Each structure stands twice: as C-alpha cells, then as structure tokens.
Amino acid sequence: MEKSKRILVVGAGAVGGVIAAILAREQYDIWLVAKYPELAEKISSEGIDVSGYCGDFRMKVPAVAQ
C-alpha cells in the first residue's frame, strides 16, 4: 500500500486521536485538526497516548486548530 499520501483527521477526540496515532505509527503522513489551539499544541509537542488492543505507545502527530 502506498503510504506517501497525506491524511487529514478532523477531530482530536477519543476516536480521531487514536486513529491518527495508529496511522502515524504505521508511517502515514497524518495531520490532525483539534478544536482548540492549546490541544493542538499539546498533541504536537507531547503526543497522544494509546493503550489497548494495538499496544501501549505514545505517538507525536502534527496538529492544528480549526
């Protein structure tokens, strides 16, 4: 599968955040849109923690505010 295409995930909540983190871990070019600038900054700098079926990991994802 070609992974060079950019993917925009709109919504940095529980579902959008996990999807973005999993895709970023698989080396997809991901951008995440958050509702608030503070949340976008925190996601970009600290990453998203994922715990569950896909394993336990933290993934930094580029994020912007809407």
LUMLUMDREN-2810 file (N, C-alpha, C; in Angstrom, 1 decimal):
<atoms>
<atom><aa>M</aa><ch>A</ch><at>N</at><xx>0.8</xx><yy>-1.2</yy><zz>0.0</zz></atom>
<atom><aa>M</aa><ch>A</ch><at>CA</at><xx>0.0</xx><yy>0.0</yy><zz>0.0</zz></atom>
<atom><aa>M</aa><ch>A</ch><at>C</at><xx>0.9</xx><yy>1.2</yy><zz>0.0</zz></atom>
<atom><aa>E</aa><ch>A</ch><at>N</at><xx>0.6</xx><yy>2.2</yy><zz>-0.8</zz></atom>
<atom><aa>E</aa><ch>A</ch><at>CA</at><xx>1.3</xx><yy>3.5</yy><zz>-0.9</zz></atom>
<atom><aa>E</aa><ch>A</ch><at>C</at><xx>1.0</xx><yy>4.3</yy><zz>0.3</zz></atom>
<atom><aa>K</aa><ch>A</ch><at>N</at><xx>2.1</xx><yy>4.7</yy><zz>1.0</zz></atom>
<atom><aa>K</aa><ch>A</ch><at>CA</at><xx>1.9</xx><yy>5.5</yy><zz>2.3</zz></atom>
<atom><aa>K</aa><ch>A</ch><at>C</at><xx>2.3</xx><yy>6.9</yy><zz>2.1</zz></atom>
<atom><aa>S</aa><ch>A</ch><at>N</at><xx>2.5</xx><yy>7.4</yy><zz>0.9</zz></atom>
<atom><aa>S</aa><ch>A</ch><at>CA</at><xx>3.0</xx><yy>8.8</yy><zz>0.7</zz></atom>
<atom><aa>S</aa><ch>A</ch><at>C</at><xx>1.9</xx><yy>9.8</yy><zz>0.7</zz></atom>
<atom><aa>K</aa><ch>A</ch><at>N</at><xx>0.7</xx><yy>9.4</yy><zz>0.6</zz></atom>
<atom><aa>K</aa><ch>A</ch><at>CA</at><xx>-0.4</xx><yy>10.4</yy><zz>0.6</zz></atom>
<atom><aa>K</aa><ch>A</ch><at>C</at><xx>-0.7</xx><yy>10.9</yy><zz>2.0</zz></atom>
<atom><aa>R</aa><ch>A</ch><at>N</at><xx>-1.1</xx><yy>12.2</yy><zz>2.0</zz></atom>
<atom><aa>R</aa><ch>A</ch><at>CA</at><xx>-1.4</xx><yy>12.8</yy><zz>3.3</zz></atom>
<atom><aa>R</aa><ch>A</ch><at>C</at><xx>-2.8</xx><yy>12.5</yy><zz>3.7</zz></atom>
<atom><aa>I</aa><ch>A</ch><at>N</at><xx>-3.0</xx><yy>12.3</yy><zz>5.0</zz></atom>
<atom><aa>I</aa><ch>A</ch><at>CA</at><xx>-4.3</xx><yy>12.0</yy><zz>5.6</zz></atom>
<atom><aa>I</aa><ch>A</ch><at>C</at><xx>-4.6</xx><yy>13.1</yy><zz>6.6</zz></atom>
<atom><aa>L</aa><ch>A</ch><at>N</at><xx>-5.8</xx><yy>13.7</yy><zz>6.5</zz></atom>
<atom><aa>L</aa><ch>A</ch><at>CA</at><xx>-6.2</xx><yy>14.7</yy><zz>7.5</zz></atom>
<atom><aa>L</aa><ch>A</ch><at>C</at><xx>-7.3</xx><yy>14.1</yy><zz>8.3</zz></atom>
<atom><aa>V</aa><ch>A</ch><at>N</at><xx>-7.1</xx><yy>14.0</yy><zz>9.6</zz></atom>
<atom><aa>V</aa><ch>A</ch><at>CA</at><xx>-8.1</xx><yy>13.5</yy><zz>10.6</zz></atom>
<atom><aa>V</aa><ch>A</ch><at>C</at><xx>-8.7</xx><yy>14.8</yy><zz>11.2</zz></atom>
<atom><aa>V</aa><ch>A</ch><at>N</at><xx>-10.0</xx><yy>14.9</yy><zz>11.0</zz></atom>
<atom><aa>V</aa><ch>A</ch><at>CA</at><xx>-10.7</xx><yy>16.1</yy><zz>11.6</zz></atom>
<atom><aa>V</aa><ch>A</ch><at>C</at><xx>-11.4</xx><yy>15.6</yy><zz>12.9</zz></atom>
<atom><aa>G</aa><ch>A</ch><at>N</at><xx>-10.9</xx><yy>16.2</yy><zz>14.0</zz></atom>
<atom><aa>G</aa><ch>A</ch><at>CA</at><xx>-11.4</xx><yy>15.8</yy><zz>15.3</zz></atom>
<atom><aa>G</aa><ch>A</ch><at>C</at><xx>-10.4</xx><yy>15.1</yy><zz>16.1</zz></atom>
<atom><aa>A</aa><ch>A</ch><at>N</at><xx>-9.9</xx><yy>15.7</yy><zz>17.2</zz></atom>
<atom><aa>A</aa><ch>A</ch><at>CA</at><xx>-8.8</xx><yy>15.1</yy><zz>18.0</zz></atom>
<atom><aa>A</aa><ch>A</ch><at>C</at><xx>-9.4</xx><yy>14.5</yy><zz>19.3</zz></atom>
<atom><aa>G</aa><ch>A</ch><at>N</at><xx>-10.6</xx><yy>14.0</yy><zz>19.2</zz></atom>
<atom><aa>G</aa><ch>A</ch><at>CA</at><xx>-11.2</xx><yy>13.3</yy><zz>20.4</zz></atom>
<atom><aa>G</aa><ch>A</ch><at>C</at><xx>-10.7</xx><yy>11.9</yy><zz>20.6</zz></atom>
<atom><aa>A</aa><ch>A</ch><at>N</at><xx>-11.4</xx><yy>11.1</yy><zz>21.3</zz></atom>
<atom><aa>A</aa><ch>A</ch><at>CA</at><xx>-11.0</xx><yy>9.7</yy><zz>21.6</zz></atom>
<atom><aa>A</aa><ch>A</ch><at>C</at><xx>-10.8</xx><yy>8.9</yy><zz>20.3</zz></atom>
<atom><aa>V</aa><ch>A</ch><at>N</at><xx>-11.8</xx><yy>9.0</yy><zz>19.4</zz></atom>
<atom><aa>V</aa><ch>A</ch><at>CA</at><xx>-11.7</xx><yy>8.2</yy><zz>18.2</zz></atom>
<atom><aa>V</aa><ch>A</ch><at>C</at><xx>-10.7</xx><yy>8.8</yy><zz>17.2</zz></atom>
<atom><aa>G</aa><ch>A</ch><at>N</at><xx>-10.8</xx><yy>10.0</yy><zz>16.9</zz></atom>
<atom><aa>G</aa><ch>A</ch><at>CA</at><xx>-9.9</xx><yy>10.7</yy><zz>15.9</zz></atom>
<atom><aa>G</aa><ch>A</ch><at>C</at><xx>-8.4</xx><yy>10.6</yy><zz>16.4</zz></atom>
<atom><aa>G</aa><ch>A</ch><at>N</at><xx>-8.2</xx><yy>10.9</yy><zz>17.7</zz></atom>
<atom><aa>G</aa><ch>A</ch><at>CA</at><xx>-6.9</xx><yy>10.8</yy><zz>18.2</zz></atom>
<atom><aa>G</aa><ch>A</ch><at>C</at><xx>-6.2</xx><yy>9.5</yy><zz>18.1</zz></atom>
<atom><aa>V</aa><ch>A</ch><at>N</at><xx>-7.0</xx><yy>8.4</yy><zz>18.4</zz></atom>
<atom><aa>V</aa><ch>A</ch><at>CA</at><xx>-6.4</xx><yy>7.1</yy><zz>18.3</zz></atom>
<atom><aa>V</aa><ch>A</ch><at>C</at><xx>-6.2</xx><yy>6.7</yy><zz>16.9</zz></atom>
<atom><aa>I</aa><ch>A</ch><at>N</at><xx>-7.1</xx><yy>7.0</yy><zz>16.0</zz></atom>
<atom><aa>I</aa><ch>A</ch><at>CA</at><xx>-6.9</xx><yy>6.7</yy><zz>14.6</zz></atom>
<atom><aa>I</aa><ch>A</ch><at>C</at><xx>-5.7</xx><yy>7.4</yy><zz>14.0</zz></atom>
<atom><aa>A</aa><ch>A</ch><at>N</at><xx>-5.5</xx><yy>8.7</yy><zz>14.4</zz></atom>
<atom><aa>A</aa><ch>A</ch><at>CA</at><xx>-4.3</xx><yy>9.4</yy><zz>13.9</zz></atom>
<atom><aa>A</aa><ch>A</ch><at>C</at><xx>-3.0</xx><yy>8.9</yy><zz>14.5</zz></atom>
<atom><aa>A</aa><ch>A</ch><at>N</at><xx>-3.0</xx><yy>8.5</yy><zz>15.7</zz></atom>
<atom><aa>A</aa><ch>A</ch><at>CA</at><xx>-1.8</xx><yy>7.9</yy><zz>16.3</zz></atom>
<atom><aa>A</aa><ch>A</ch><at>C</at><xx>-1.4</xx><yy>6.6</yy><zz>15.7</zz></atom>
<atom><aa>I</aa><ch>A</ch><at>N</at><xx>-2.4</xx><yy>5.7</yy><zz>15.5</zz></atom>
<atom><aa>I</aa><ch>A</ch><at>CA</at><xx>-2.1</xx><yy>4.4</yy><zz>14.9</zz></atom>
<atom><aa>I</aa><ch>A</ch><at>C</at><xx>-1.6</xx><yy>4.6</yy><zz>13.4</zz></atom>
<atom><aa>L</aa><ch>A</ch><at>N</at><xx>-2.2</xx><yy>5.5</yy><zz>12.7</zz></atom>
<atom><aa>L</aa><ch>A</ch><at>CA</at><xx>-1.8</xx><yy>5.7</yy><zz>11.3</zz></atom>
<atom><aa>L</aa><ch>A</ch><at>C</at><xx>-0.4</xx><yy>6.3</yy><zz>11.3</zz></atom>
<atom><aa>A</aa><ch>A</ch><at>N</at><xx>-0.1</xx><yy>7.2</yy><zz>12.2</zz></atom>
<atom><aa>A</aa><ch>A</ch><at>CA</at><xx>1.2</xx><yy>7.9</yy><zz>12.3</zz></atom>
<atom><aa>A</aa><ch>A</ch><at>C</at><xx>2.3</xx><yy>6.8</yy><zz>12.7</zz></atom>
<atom><aa>R</aa><ch>A</ch><at>N</at><xx>1.9</xx><yy>5.9</yy><zz>13.6</zz></atom>
<atom><aa>R</aa><ch>A</ch><at>CA</at><xx>2.8</xx><yy>4.8</yy><zz>13.9</zz></atom>
<atom><aa>R</aa><ch>A</ch><at>C</at><xx>3.2</xx><yy>4.0</yy><zz>12.7</zz></atom>
<atom><aa>E</aa><ch>A</ch><at>N</at><xx>2.2</xx><yy>3.8</yy><zz>11.8</zz></atom>
<atom><aa>E</aa><ch>A</ch><at>CA</at><xx>2.5</xx><yy>3.0</yy><zz>10.6</zz></atom>
<atom><aa>E</aa><ch>A</ch><at>C</at><xx>3.1</xx><yy>3.8</yy><zz>9.5</zz></atom>
<atom><aa>Q</aa><ch>A</ch><at>N</at><xx>3.6</xx><yy>5.0</yy><zz>9.8</zz></atom>
<atom><aa>Q</aa><ch>A</ch><at>CA</at><xx>4.4</xx><yy>5.8</yy><zz>8.9</zz></atom>
<atom><aa>Q</aa><ch>A</ch><at>C</at><xx>3.5</xx><yy>6.6</yy><zz>7.9</zz></atom>
<atom><aa>Y</aa><ch>A</ch><at>N</at><xx>2.3</xx><yy>6.7</yy><zz>8.1</zz></atom>
<atom><aa>Y</aa><ch>A</ch><at>CA</at><xx>1.4</xx><yy>7.5</yy><zz>7.2</zz></atom>
<atom><aa>Y</aa><ch>A</ch><at>C</at><xx>1.7</xx><yy>9.0</yy><zz>7.5</zz></atom>
<atom><aa>D</aa><ch>A</ch><at>N</at><xx>1.5</xx><yy>9.9</yy><zz>6.5</zz></atom>
<atom><aa>D</aa><ch>A</ch><at>CA</at><xx>1.7</xx><yy>11.3</yy><zz>6.7</zz></atom>
<atom><aa>D</aa><ch>A</ch><at>C</at><xx>0.4</xx><yy>11.9</yy><zz>7.2</zz></atom>
<atom><aa>I</aa><ch>A</ch><at>N</at><xx>0.3</xx><yy>12.1</yy><zz>8.5</zz></atom>
<atom><aa>I</aa><ch>A</ch><at>CA</at><xx>-1.0</xx><yy>12.4</yy><zz>9.2</zz></atom>
<atom><aa>I</aa><ch>A</ch><at>C</at><xx>-1.0</xx><yy>13.9</yy><zz>9.7</zz></atom>
<atom><aa>W</aa><ch>A</ch><at>N</at><xx>-2.1</xx><yy>14.5</yy><zz>9.5</zz></atom>
<atom><aa>W</aa><ch>A</ch><at>CA</at><xx>-2.3</xx><yy>15.8</yy><zz>10.2</zz></atom>
<atom><aa>W</aa><ch>A</ch><at>C</at><xx>-3.7</xx><yy>15.7</yy><zz>10.9</zz></atom>
<atom><aa>L</aa><ch>A</ch><at>N</at><xx>-3.7</xx><yy>16.2</yy><zz>12.1</zz></atom>
<atom><aa>L</aa><ch>A</ch><at>CA</at><xx>-4.9</xx><yy>16.2</yy><zz>13.0</zz></atom>
<atom><aa>L</aa><ch>A</ch><at>C</at><xx>-5.4</xx><yy>17.6</yy><zz>13.2</zz></atom>
<atom><aa>V</aa><ch>A</ch><at>N</at><xx>-6.7</xx><yy>17.7</yy><zz>13.1</zz></atom>
<atom><aa>V</aa><ch>A</ch><at>CA</at><xx>-7.3</xx><yy>19.0</yy><zz>13.4</zz></atom>
<atom><aa>V</aa><ch>A</ch><at>C</at><xx>-8.0</xx><yy>18.9</yy><zz>14.8</zz></atom>
<atom><aa>A</aa><ch>A</ch><at>N</at><xx>-7.6</xx><yy>19.8</yy><zz>15.7</zz></atom>
<atom><aa>A</aa><ch>A</ch><at>CA</at><xx>-8.2</xx><yy>19.9</yy><zz>17.0</zz></atom>
<atom><aa>A</aa><ch>A</ch><at>C</at><xx>-9.1</xx><yy>21.1</yy><zz>17.1</zz></atom>
<atom><aa>K</aa><ch>A</ch><at>N</at><xx>-10.0</xx><yy>21.1</yy><zz>18.1</zz></atom>
<atom><aa>K</aa><ch>A</ch><at>CA</at><xx>-10.9</xx><yy>22.2</yy><zz>18.2</zz></atom>
<atom><aa>K</aa><ch>A</ch><at>C</at><xx>-10.3</xx><yy>23.4</yy><zz>18.8</zz></atom>
<atom><aa>Y</aa><ch>A</ch><at>N</at><xx>-9.3</xx><yy>23.2</yy><zz>19.7</zz></atom>
<atom><aa>Y</aa><ch>A</ch><at>CA</at><xx>-8.7</xx><yy>24.3</yy><zz>20.5</zz></atom>
<atom><aa>Y</aa><ch>A</ch><at>C</at><xx>-7.2</xx><yy>24.3</yy><zz>20.2</zz></atom>
<atom><aa>P</aa><ch>A</ch><at>N</at><xx>-6.6</xx><yy>25.6</yy><zz>20.1</zz></atom>
<atom><aa>P</aa><ch>A</ch><at>CA</at><xx>-5.2</xx><yy>25.7</yy><zz>19.8</zz></atom>
<atom><aa>P</aa><ch>A</ch><at>C</at><xx>-4.3</xx><yy>25.0</yy><zz>20.9</zz></atom>
<atom><aa>E</aa><ch>A</ch><at>N</at><xx>-4.7</xx><yy>25.1</yy><zz>22.2</zz></atom>
<atom><aa>E</aa><ch>A</ch><at>CA</at><xx>-4.0</xx><yy>24.5</yy><zz>23.3</zz></atom>
<atom><aa>E</aa><ch>A</ch><at>C</at><xx>-3.9</xx><yy>23.0</yy><zz>23.1</zz></atom>
<atom><aa>L</aa><ch>A</ch><at>N</at><xx>-4.9</xx><yy>22.4</yy><zz>22.7</zz></atom>
<atom><aa>L</aa><ch>A</ch><at>CA</at><xx>-4.9</xx><yy>20.9</yy><zz>22.5</zz></atom>
<atom><aa>L</aa><ch>A</ch><at>C</at><xx>-4.0</xx><yy>20.6</yy><zz>21.3</zz></atom>
<atom><aa>A</aa><ch>A</ch><at>N</at><xx>-4.1</xx><yy>21.3</yy><zz>20.2</zz></atom>
<atom><aa>A</aa><ch>A</ch><at>CA</at><xx>-3.3</xx><yy>21.1</yy><zz>19.0</zz></atom>
<atom><aa>A</aa><ch>A</ch><at>C</at><xx>-1.8</xx><yy>21.2</yy><zz>19.4</zz></atom>
<atom><aa>E</aa><ch>A</ch><at>N</at><xx>-1.4</xx><yy>22.2</yy><zz>20.2</zz></atom>
<atom><aa>E</aa><ch>A</ch><at>CA</at><xx>-0.1</xx><yy>22.4</yy><zz>20.6</zz></atom>
<atom><aa>E</aa><ch>A</ch><at>C</at><xx>0.4</xx><yy>21.2</yy><zz>21.5</zz></atom>
<atom><aa>K</aa><ch>A</ch><at>N</at><xx>-0.4</xx><yy>20.8</yy><zz>22.4</zz></atom>
<atom><aa>K</aa><ch>A</ch><at>CA</at><xx>-0.1</xx><yy>19.7</yy><zz>23.3</zz></atom>
<atom><aa>K</aa><ch>A</ch><at>C</at><xx>0.1</xx><yy>18.4</yy><zz>22.5</zz></atom>
<atom><aa>I</aa><ch>A</ch><at>N</at><xx>-0.8</xx><yy>18.1</yy><zz>21.6</zz></atom>
<atom><aa>I</aa><ch>A</ch><at>CA</at><xx>-0.7</xx><yy>16.9</yy><zz>20.8</zz></atom>
<atom><aa>I</aa><ch>A</ch><at>C</at><xx>0.6</xx><yy>16.9</yy><zz>20.0</zz></atom>
<atom><aa>S</aa><ch>A</ch><at>N</at><xx>0.9</xx><yy>18.1</yy><zz>19.4</zz></atom>
<atom><aa>S</aa><ch>A</ch><at>CA</at><xx>2.1</xx><yy>18.2</yy><zz>18.5</zz></atom>
<atom><aa>S</aa><ch>A</ch><at>C</at><xx>3.4</xx><yy>18.1</yy><zz>19.4</zz></atom>
<atom><aa>S</aa><ch>A</ch><at>N</at><xx>3.4</xx><yy>18.6</yy><zz>20.6</zz></atom>
<atom><aa>S</aa><ch>A</ch><at>CA</at><xx>4.6</xx><yy>18.6</yy><zz>21.4</zz></atom>
<atom><aa>S</aa><ch>A</ch><at>C</at><xx>4.8</xx><yy>17.3</yy><zz>22.2</zz></atom>
<atom><aa>E</aa><ch>A</ch><at>N</at><xx>3.7</xx><yy>16.8</yy><zz>22.8</zz></atom>
<atom><aa>E</aa><ch>A</ch><at>CA</at><xx>3.8</xx><yy>15.7</yy><zz>23.7</zz></atom>
<atom><aa>E</aa><ch>A</ch><at>C</at><xx>3.3</xx><yy>14.4</yy><zz>23.1</zz></atom>
<atom><aa>G</aa><ch>A</ch><at>N</at><xx>2.4</xx><yy>14.4</yy><zz>22.1</zz></atom>
<atom><aa>G</aa><ch>A</ch><at>CA</at><xx>1.9</xx><yy>13.2</yy><zz>21.5</zz></atom>
<atom><aa>G</aa><ch>A</ch><at>C</at><xx>0.6</xx><yy>12.7</yy><zz>22.1</zz></atom>
<atom><aa>I</aa><ch>A</ch><at>N</at><xx>0.2</xx><yy>11.6</yy><zz>21.6</zz></atom>
<atom><aa>I</aa><ch>A</ch><at>CA</at><xx>-1.1</xx><yy>11.0</yy><zz>22.0</zz></atom>
<atom><aa>I</aa><ch>A</ch><at>C</at><xx>-0.8</xx><yy>9.6</yy><zz>22.6</zz></atom>
<atom><aa>D</aa><ch>A</ch><at>N</at><xx>-1.3</xx><yy>9.4</yy><zz>23.8</zz></atom>
<atom><aa>D</aa><ch>A</ch><at>CA</at><xx>-1.1</xx><yy>8.1</yy><zz>24.5</zz></atom>
<atom><aa>D</aa><ch>A</ch><at>C</at><xx>-2.2</xx><yy>7.1</yy><zz>24.0</zz></atom>
<atom><aa>V</aa><ch>A</ch><at>N</at><xx>-1.8</xx><yy>6.0</yy><zz>23.6</zz></atom>
<atom><aa>V</aa><ch>A</ch><at>CA</at><xx>-2.7</xx><yy>4.9</yy><zz>23.2</zz></atom>
<atom><aa>V</aa><ch>A</ch><at>C</at><xx>-2.4</xx><yy>3.7</yy><zz>24.0</zz></atom>
<atom><aa>S</aa><ch>A</ch><at>N</at><xx>-3.5</xx><yy>3.1</yy><zz>24.5</zz></atom>
<atom><aa>S</aa><ch>A</ch><at>CA</at><xx>-3.4</xx><yy>1.9</yy><zz>25.3</zz></atom>
<atom><aa>S</aa><ch>A</ch><at>C</at><xx>-4.5</xx><yy>1.0</yy><zz>25.0</zz></atom>
<atom><aa>G</aa><ch>A</ch><at>N</at><xx>-4.2</xx><yy>-0.3</yy><zz>24.6</zz></atom>
<atom><aa>G</aa><ch>A</ch><at>CA</at><xx>-5.3</xx><yy>-1.2</yy><zz>24.3</zz></atom>
<atom><aa>G</aa><ch>A</ch><at>C</at><xx>-4.9</xx><yy>-2.3</yy><zz>23.4</zz></atom>
<atom><aa>Y</aa><ch>A</ch><at>N</at><xx>-5.8</xx><yy>-2.7</yy><zz>22.5</zz></atom>
<atom><aa>Y</aa><ch>A</ch><at>CA</at><xx>-5.6</xx><yy>-3.8</yy><zz>21.6</zz></atom>
<atom><aa>Y</aa><ch>A</ch><at>C</at><xx>-4.4</xx><yy>-3.6</yy><zz>20.7</zz></atom>
<atom><aa>C</aa><ch>A</ch><at>N</at><xx>-4.1</xx><yy>-2.4</yy><zz>20.3</zz></atom>
<atom><aa>C</aa><ch>A</ch><at>CA</at><xx>-3.0</xx><yy>-2.1</yy><zz>19.4</zz></atom>
<atom><aa>C</aa><ch>A</ch><at>C</at><xx>-1.7</xx><yy>-1.9</yy><zz>20.1</zz></atom>
<atom><aa>G</aa><ch>A</ch><at>N</at><xx>-1.7</xx><yy>-2.1</yy><zz>21.4</zz></atom>
<atom><aa>G</aa><ch>A</ch><at>CA</at><xx>-0.5</xx><yy>-2.0</yy><zz>22.2</zz></atom>
<atom><aa>G</aa><ch>A</ch><at>C</at><xx>-0.5</xx><yy>-0.7</yy><zz>23.0</zz></atom>
<atom><aa>D</aa><ch>A</ch><at>N</at><xx>0.6</xx><yy>-0.4</yy><zz>23.8</zz></atom>
<atom><aa>D</aa><ch>A</ch><at>CA</at><xx>0.7</xx><yy>0.8</yy><zz>24.6</zz></atom>
<atom><aa>D</aa><ch>A</ch><at>C</at><xx>1.8</xx><yy>1.6</yy><zz>24.0</zz></atom>
<atom><aa>F</aa><ch>A</ch><at>N</at><xx>1.5</xx><yy>2.8</yy><zz>23.5</zz></atom>
<atom><aa>F</aa><ch>A</ch><at>CA</at><xx>2.5</xx><yy>3.7</yy><zz>22.9</zz></atom>
<atom><aa>F</aa><ch>A</ch><at>C</at><xx>2.1</xx><yy>5.1</yy><zz>23.0</zz></atom>
<atom><aa>R</aa><ch>A</ch><at>N</at><xx>3.1</xx><yy>6.0</yy><zz>22.8</zz></atom>
<atom><aa>R</aa><ch>A</ch><at>CA</at><xx>2.8</xx><yy>7.5</yy><zz>22.6</zz></atom>
<atom><aa>R</aa><ch>A</ch><at>C</at><xx>3.3</xx><yy>7.9</yy><zz>21.2</zz></atom>
<atom><aa>M</aa><ch>A</ch><at>N</at><xx>2.5</xx><yy>8.6</yy><zz>20.5</zz></atom>
<atom><aa>M</aa><ch>A</ch><at>CA</at><xx>2.9</xx><yy>9.0</yy><zz>19.1</zz></atom>
<atom><aa>M</aa><ch>A</ch><at>C</at><xx>2.7</xx><yy>10.5</yy><zz>19.0</zz></atom>
<atom><aa>K</aa><ch>A</ch><at>N</at><xx>3.7</xx><yy>11.2</yy><zz>18.5</zz></atom>
<atom><aa>K</aa><ch>A</ch><at>CA</at><xx>3.5</xx><yy>12.6</yy><zz>18.2</zz></atom>
<atom><aa>K</aa><ch>A</ch><at>C</at><xx>2.9</xx><yy>12.7</yy><zz>16.8</zz></atom>
<atom><aa>V</aa><ch>A</ch><at>N</at><xx>1.9</xx><yy>13.5</yy><zz>16.7</zz></atom>
<atom><aa>V</aa><ch>A</ch><at>CA</at><xx>1.1</xx><yy>13.8</yy><zz>15.5</zz></atom>
<atom><aa>V</aa><ch>A</ch><at>C</at><xx>1.1</xx><yy>15.3</yy><zz>15.2</zz></atom>
<atom><aa>P</aa><ch>A</ch><at>N</at><xx>1.4</xx><yy>15.7</yy><zz>14.0</zz></atom>
<atom><aa>P</aa><ch>A</ch><at>CA</at><xx>1.3</xx><yy>17.2</yy><zz>13.8</zz></atom>
<atom><aa>P</aa><ch>A</ch><at>C</at><xx>-0.2</xx><yy>17.5</yy><zz>13.9</zz></atom>
<atom><aa>A</aa><ch>A</ch><at>N</at><xx>-0.5</xx><yy>18.6</yy><zz>14.7</zz></atom>
<atom><aa>A</aa><ch>A</ch><at>CA</at><xx>-1.9</xx><yy>19.0</yy><zz>14.9</zz></atom>
<atom><aa>A</aa><ch>A</ch><at>C</at><xx>-2.0</xx><yy>20.5</yy><zz>14.7</zz></atom>
<atom><aa>V</aa><ch>A</ch><at>N</at><xx>-3.2</xx><yy>20.9</yy><zz>14.2</zz></atom>
<atom><aa>V</aa><ch>A</ch><at>CA</at><xx>-3.5</xx><yy>22.3</yy><zz>14.0</zz></atom>
<atom><aa>V</aa><ch>A</ch><at>C</at><xx>-4.9</xx><yy>22.5</yy><zz>14.6</zz></atom>
<atom><aa>A</aa><ch>A</ch><at>N</at><xx>-5.2</xx><yy>23.8</yy><zz>15.0</zz></atom>
<atom><aa>A</aa><ch>A</ch><at>CA</at><xx>-6.5</xx><yy>24.1</yy><zz>15.5</zz></atom>
<atom><aa>A</aa><ch>A</ch><at>C</at><xx>-7.4</xx><yy>24.6</yy><zz>14.3</zz></atom>
<atom><aa>Q</aa><ch>A</ch><at>N</at><xx>-8.7</xx><yy>24.3</yy><zz>14.4</zz></atom>
<atom><aa>Q</aa><ch>A</ch><at>CA</at><xx>-9.6</xx><yy>24.7</yy><zz>13.4</zz></atom>
<atom><aa>Q</aa><ch>A</ch><at>C</at><xx>-9.9</xx><yy>26.1</yy><zz>13.3</zz></atom>
</atoms>
